[in-house]
Each structure stands twice: as structure tokens, then as C-alpha cells.
Amino acid sequence: MNELLIIGSALMVFIALAIVVFVLVYQRRMYEKHHKLIELELADQKRLIEAEIRATEREQKRIAQDLHDDTGASLTSLRFHIAQLQDSPQKRAMTKTLSETTYKVRNVCNELLPYTLEELGLADSLSYMVSRLNDTVEIDVNFILISDDNSVILEQNEELAMYRIVQEFLSNIVKYAEASYIDVLLTMKDRTMYLEIVDDGNGVIAMPKNHPGSFGLQNIVSRLRYINGSMVRTQRKQRGTTVEIRKSL
């Protein structure tokens, strides 16, 4: 009788342990399946973001080339005809207007398709962007290269994404933040790129979805996801906003 009791107890313990093991294995498999689904979902999101960004860049490239080829040719022809005119106040005014228009078209082409990235790299391209912005706005915009470690090499799509992110932030700050200065600080070291954008405006963080600047911020978030970058935005107590962007290799 005692032996049967012991055997029965042992069998019950074995069954209980088997149930526990089964539950643990089942939970583990469910966790792995859920984790795999999340990975697939994130991968699909990244592919969609990548496709959207590439489509946008292709369209901007097409517009830039059309401006450069068609509008550029028209401006060149107009410059030739103006040069045939006799010197007069009207000719000088037309020449000045033509030069200003050519400069604006060149700036628009560079914003749509930043040729400087391939020729100069990210740091010099951002410096050039800031210098052009200073020519068109009354805000004091500064670019500061804190460290330029040669070991930090970004891929072409990563450089373009960072360029677009800075471009979008500067545009939002100029349009909506009512700032008097903007500092763009770039640090390349320890296989990591750190980018900081500081302004003394009223903040461009908590924008409602229907705000004109919210679409630009959505583009920024999409590009950061595309290159696996991170961003922290803080609004200072007195006045202004600090944006910290990090991209590790």
C-alpha cells in the first residue's frame, strides 16, 4: 500500500513537473514567435520608410535637374541678350535681378539635390548650408565642428539623411521658433557621430499634427529610423530648444 502511495505521489510530481516544463517551453516558443513577428514588422516598416525616402529623393533629383537644365539654359540665354543691350540704369537693374534669380535657382537646386555632399562631405556641406542660410535670414546661424575623427565614416545614404535632418530642423526653427540664433555643432569621434542643434526660440517640439511644421518633424523621425539614429529633444527652462542626435557605426 505504501509503495503504491509512493509511486502515485511520484507520478503526480512527474506529471506536475511535465506540465510546468510544457508551460515554460510553450511560453518560450510564444515569446520567440512574438519577438520574430516584431522583428518582421520593424523590418517591413524600415523597408517602407526606405522606399518612401528613395522615392522622395528621386523626385527631388528630377526637379533639380529640370531646374538646372531648362531654367538654367533660359537664364543663360537671357544673360546673353541683356549683354547685347547698351549700358543704362535699366540694363544694370536687369543684370542685378538676373544674378539674384540665378543665385536663388542655384540654392533651390542644391537644397533639392545637395551636390556638395559628394564633393565636400557632411561637415563641409553643413557649413556651406549654414553660410547660405545666413545670406537669406536675419538669424545668426553658426556651424561648429568640434571634432572630426577620420575613423567615423558614414555611408552615402546616412550622410544624405543627416543633411536632410539638419535642413528640416533649420527650416522649422527659422519659420516657427522666432529664434535670434541657431548653433549647429558636429562631433565625430569614437565611431559615433553626435549632432547638436541649439536655438533660443519658443520651441518646435510639441507641434499638433495639423501644424505646418509637424510634417517636417515626421520626416526627421522617419530618416532617423532609416539610419538607426537616435534623437533627444529638450526645451530649456528660460528659452530655446536643444536637439541631440546620435548615430553609432
C-alpha positions in Angstrom: 0.0 0.0 0.0 2.8 2.4 0.9 4.6 1.5 -2.3 1.5 2.3 -4.3 1.2 5.6 -2.5 4.8 6.5 -3.1 4.5 5.5 -6.8 1.3 7.5 -7.1 2.9 10.6 -5.5 6.0 10.3 -7.7 3.8 10.0 -10.7 1.8 13.1 -9.7 5.0 15.0 -9.1 6.3 13.9 -12.5 3.1 15.0 -14.2 3.2 18.3 -12.4 6.8 18.8 -13.5 5.9 17.8 -17.0 3.1 20.4 -17.1 5.4 23.1 -15.7 8.1 22.3 -18.3 5.4 22.2 -21.1 4.1 25.6 -20.0 7.6 27.1 -19.9 8.5 25.7 -23.3 5.2 26.9 -24.7 5.7 30.4 -23.3 9.3 30.4 -24.6 8.1 29.5 -28.1 5.3 32.0 -28.0 7.8 34.7 -26.9 10.2 33.8 -29.7 7.3 33.8 -32.2 6.1 37.2 -30.9 9.7 38.5 -31.0 10.1 37.3 -34.6 6.8 39.0 -35.6 8.0 42.2 -34.1 11.3 41.9 -36.0 9.5 41.3 -39.2 7.1 44.2 -38.6 10.1 46.5 -37.9 11.8 45.2 -41.0 8.7 45.9 -43.1 8.4 49.4 -41.6 12.1 50.1 -42.4 11.6 48.9 -45.9 8.6 51.1 -46.3 10.5 54.1 -44.9 13.4 53.4 -47.2 11.2 53.1 -50.2 9.4 56.4 -49.4 12.7 58.2 -48.8 14.2 56.9 -52.1 11.1 57.9 -54.0 11.2 61.4 -52.5 14.9 61.8 -53.3 14.3 60.6 -56.9 11.6 63.2 -57.4 13.7 66.0 -55.9 16.6 64.9 -58.1 14.4 65.1 -61.2 13.1 68.6 -60.2 16.6 69.8 -59.5 17.9 68.5 -62.9 14.9 70.1 -64.7 15.7 73.4 -63.0 19.3 73.2 -63.8 18.9 72.2 -67.4 15.7 74.1 -68.5 15.7 77.1 -66.2 19.5 77.4 -66.2 19.5 77.4 -70.0 16.9 80.1 -70.1 18.8 82.3 -67.7 22.0 81.8 -69.7 20.1 82.9 -72.9 18.6 85.9 -71.1 22.1 86.9 -69.8 23.4 86.8 -73.4 20.6 89.0 -74.7 21.0 91.5 -71.8 24.7 91.7 -72.6 23.8 92.9 -76.1 22.0 96.0 -74.7 23.6 99.3 -74.3 24.7 100.3 -70.8 21.8 102.0 -69.0 20.2 102.0 -65.5 17.6 99.6 -66.8 20.3 97.2 -68.1 22.1 97.3 -64.7 18.8 96.6 -62.9 18.1 93.7 -65.2 21.6 92.3 -64.7 21.2 92.6 -60.9 17.8 90.9 -61.0 19.2 88.1 -63.2 22.1 87.5 -60.9 19.8 87.3 -57.9 17.5 84.9 -59.7 20.4 82.7 -60.8 21.6 82.6 -57.2 18.2 81.6 -55.9 17.8 78.9 -58.6 21.2 77.5 -57.7 20.3 77.4 -54.0 17.0 75.7 -54.7 18.8 73.1 -56.8 21.3 72.5 -54.1 18.6 72.1 -51.5 16.8 69.6 -53.7 20.0 67.7 -54.6 23.0 68.6 -52.4 25.9 68.2 -54.8 28.3 69.3 -52.1 27.9 66.1 -50.2 29.7 64.1 -52.8 32.4 66.7 -53.3 32.9 68.0 -49.7 31.5 65.5 -47.3 29.0 66.1 -44.5 30.8 68.6 -42.3 31.7 71.0 -45.1 28.3 70.6 -46.7 26.6 71.6 -43.4 29.0 74.5 -43.1 28.0 75.6 -46.7 24.3 75.1 -45.9 24.7 77.4 -42.8 26.6 80.1 -44.8 23.9 80.2 -47.5 21.2 80.4 -44.8 23.0 83.4 -43.2 22.7 85.1 -46.6 18.9 84.8 -46.6 17.7 85.2 -43.0 18.3 87.7 -40.2 19.0 84.9 -37.7 22.6 84.4 -36.6 23.3 80.8 -37.7 26.6 79.1 -36.7 28.2 75.8 -37.6 30.9 74.5 -35.2 32.9 71.4 -36.0 34.0 70.2 -32.6 35.8 67.0 -33.6 36.4 65.4 -37.0 37.7 61.8 -36.4 38.7 60.2 -39.7 37.6 56.8 -38.3 33.9 58.0 -38.3 32.9 57.3 -41.9 29.2 57.4 -42.8 27.7 55.8 -45.8 26.3 58.0 -48.6 22.7 57.4 -47.6 23.5 58.1 -43.9 25.2 61.4 -44.8 22.2 62.4 -47.0 19.8 61.5 -44.2 21.8 63.7 -41.7 21.9 66.5 -44.2 18.2 66.4 -44.7 17.5 66.2 -40.9 19.6 69.4 -40.3 18.0 71.1 -43.3 14.5 70.3 -41.9 15.3 71.4 -38.4 16.8 74.7 -39.6 13.8 75.3 -41.8 11.4 74.7 -38.9 13.3 76.9 -36.5 13.5 79.8 -39.0 9.8 79.6 -39.8 8.2 78.9 -36.4 10.6 79.3 -33.4 11.1 83.1 -33.6 14.8 82.5 -32.7 17.6 85.0 -32.8 20.4 82.4 -33.1 20.9 78.8 -34.1 24.1 76.8 -33.3 24.8 73.6 -35.2 27.6 71.5 -33.5 29.0 68.4 -35.1 31.3 65.9 -33.3 32.8 62.8 -35.0 34.7 60.6 -32.6 34.8 57.1 -31.1 33.0 55.6 -34.1 30.0 57.8 -33.3 28.5 61.0 -34.8 27.0 63.5 -32.4 25.0 66.4 -33.8 23.5 69.1 -31.6 21.2 71.9 -32.8 20.6 74.7 -30.2 18.4 77.8 -30.6 16.8 80.4 -28.3 13.4 80.3 -29.9 10.0 79.4 -28.4 10.3 75.7 -29.2 9.4 73.5 -32.1 8.8 70.3 -30.2 5.2 69.8 -29.2 3.5 70.5 -32.6 0.0 69.3 -33.2 -0.5 67.0 -36.3 -2.2 69.8 -38.3 0.7 72.2 -37.6 2.6 73.2 -40.8 5.9 72.1 -39.2 4.7 68.7 -38.0 5.1 67.1 -41.4 8.8 68.1 -41.4 9.3 66.6 -37.9 7.7 63.3 -39.1 10.2 63.3 -42.0 13.0 63.7 -39.4 11.8 60.8 -37.3 11.5 58.6 -40.5 15.0 59.4 -41.6 16.4 58.6 -38.1 14.7 55.2 -38.1 16.1 54.6 -41.6 19.7 55.1 -40.4 19.2 53.7 -36.9 19.9 57.0 -35.3 18.5 58.4 -32.0 17.3 61.8 -31.0 16.6 63.7 -27.8 14.8 67.0 -27.8 14.6 69.2 -24.8 13.2 72.6 -24.1 15.3 74.7 -21.8 13.8 76.5 -18.8 14.5 80.0 -19.9 14.0 79.9 -23.7 15.1 77.7 -26.6 15.4 74.1 -27.6 18.3 71.7 -27.8 18.2 68.7 -30.1 20.8 66.0 -29.7 21.2 63.4 -32.5 23.4 60.4 -32.3 24.4 57.8 -34.9 26.8 55.0 -34.0 28.7 52.9 -36.6 
